[in-house]
């Protein structure tokens, strides 16, 4: 458990710096780290923080949709609010997710 604490500390230090706070890949990596450690609620909090800094990143948003499918409508609403293009209607996205289709 000590190593996980250290890794979290490093992520937090990096993401609280002005040079790294706007790097979507770093946020995605941090979310995935928490998901792999079965810390879904922590990962969800990280996702919401990441959206504040990198809400323009489609990669980040797609990871959020994959990790938190129950929040799909909220995430799509965010995309519409930020005028991020969505090529598939919400109903189709839900159907695809129900059938386990990846890489929307």
Steps between C-alpha positions, in 0.01 A plus 500: 500500500793738561595503133143594398512794739829614347366466146189701590721765658707528182190527280354768726822698509528489121136584434504791745785660307426748224719308256316167529143593592397523135642168379205266432719188480619556857141528626403187303794313649405604853137389445614166364734451799206548738272274293763224504518538879119468528468862612212591269375793709849650515530456124165670449616798707816517292289494182296797617815693592652410163197637318558836667852517355473299179131498414593543134673158488289241324741227615437595862126507447499162327694348790242648737218344298677164505577504874172658616223382267234587759593867455462490122219756478686744726816461291315547170325807645844638588616439142197683360553789742867531393400461132704184453375321193305181552442296187276240661169568675487419872250218443738325257792543739296333777409209271861452393619507861235247603635264236861550604616683189833675565659803332191705432 
